[in-house]
Amino acid sequence: MTNFITRKKSTLETPLLRSIKQYLMCVHEMVIIRHNQMRVAKNRFIKIDPNDLGAPDLIACYRGVYVGFEIKVEGKKQTPKQIEFEKRIIDAGGFYYVLTSINDAVNAIHDLNGRIK
C-alpha cells in the first residue's frame, strides 16, 4: 500500500517558486537538478515519495557545489523536517537558502560567489 503524505501548498508560493526558478536558470554555472514537485489529487497536493519529506523546493548544483533552495512566502516558516534536511545539507558541505523573494535569490547568489572559490 502506498503511503501518501498530504500537504497544503500555498497558492502564493507557486508563482514565487516559478519566478525564482526562472531567475536561477539564467545564472551562469547554475544547474537546476530538481524541482520538488507535488501532485494534485482531490484538490489536495500529495507528496508521492515520503523519503523526500523536508527536501528543498529547488535543488541545484552551482560551481560543483550542492545547493538547496526552500521557497517560502513572507511570514511562513520551515517545517521541522525542512530544518532537519537543511542541517543534513550543510553538514555534508552543501549550502541551503530560504528564499522569500527574487531579491533573496540574488543575494543568495552573491553569498555563494563569496563562499565558493
C-alpha positions in Angstrom: 0.0 0.0 0.0 1.3 3.4 -0.9 2.0 5.8 1.9 0.6 9.2 0.8 1.6 12.3 2.7 -0.7 15.3 2.2 0.4 18.9 2.4 -1.4 22.1 1.6 0.7 24.2 -0.8 0.2 27.9 -0.6 -1.2 29.3 -3.8 1.0 32.4 -3.3 4.1 30.2 -3.2 3.7 28.7 -6.7 4.3 31.9 -8.7 7.2 32.9 -6.4 8.7 29.5 -7.0 8.4 29.8 -10.7 9.9 33.3 -10.8 12.9 32.3 -8.6 13.4 29.1 -10.7 13.5 31.2 -13.9 16.0 33.6 -12.4 18.3 30.8 -11.1 18.1 29.0 -14.5 19.7 32.2 -16.0 22.6 32.2 -13.6 25.9 31.2 -15.3 27.2 27.9 -13.9 23.9 27.1 -12.1 22.2 23.8 -13.0 18.8 23.1 -11.5 18.8 19.4 -10.7 15.3 19.0 -9.3 12.2 21.0 -8.7 10.4 19.3 -5.8 7.0 18.7 -7.3 3.7 17.8 -5.8 0.8 16.1 -7.4 -2.8 17.1 -7.1 -5.4 14.6 -6.1 -8.9 15.5 -5.0 -8.0 19.2 -4.7 -5.0 18.5 -2.4 -1.3 18.4 -3.0 0.2 15.0 -2.3 3.8 14.3 -2.0 4.5 10.9 -3.6 7.8 9.9 -2.1 7.7 10.0 1.7 11.5 9.6 1.8 11.8 13.2 0.5 10.0 14.9 3.3 11.8 18.1 4.0 13.6 18.3 0.7 14.0 21.8 -0.6 11.8 23.1 -3.4 14.8 23.5 -5.7 17.9 21.5 -5.7 20.8 22.8 -7.7 24.5 22.4 -8.5 26.4 25.7 -8.6 30.1 25.6 -9.5 30.2 22.0 -8.4 28.5 22.5 -5.0 25.1 21.2 -3.9 22.7 24.0 -3.1 19.2 23.7 -1.7 16.6 26.5 -2.1 13.5 26.4 0.0 10.8 28.9 -1.2 8.5 30.4 1.4 6.0 33.3 1.1 6.6 36.1 3.6 5.7 35.1 7.1 5.8 31.3 6.5 8.3 29.1 8.5 10.2 25.9 7.6 8.7 22.7 8.9 10.8 20.6 11.4 11.6 18.2 8.6 12.8 21.0 6.4 15.1 22.3 9.1 16.4 18.7 9.6 17.1 18.4 5.8 18.8 21.8 5.9 21.2 20.7 8.6 22.0 17.5 6.7 22.8 19.5 3.5 25.1 21.9 5.4 26.7 19.1 7.4 27.5 17.4 4.1 29.3 20.6 2.8 26.4 22.0 0.8 24.6 25.3 1.0 20.9 26.0 1.8 18.9 29.1 1.5 15.3 30.0 2.4 14.1 32.5 -0.2 11.0 34.7 0.1 11.7 36.9 -3.0 13.7 37.3 -6.1 15.9 39.7 -4.2 16.7 36.9 -1.7 17.7 34.7 -4.7 20.0 37.5 -6.0 21.5 37.8 -2.5 22.0 34.0 -2.2 24.0 34.0 -5.5 26.1 36.9 -4.2 26.7 35.0 -1.0 27.6 31.8 -2.9 30.0 33.7 -5.1 31.8 34.9 -2.0 32.0 31.4 -0.4 32.7 29.2 -3.4 36.2 29.6 -5.0 
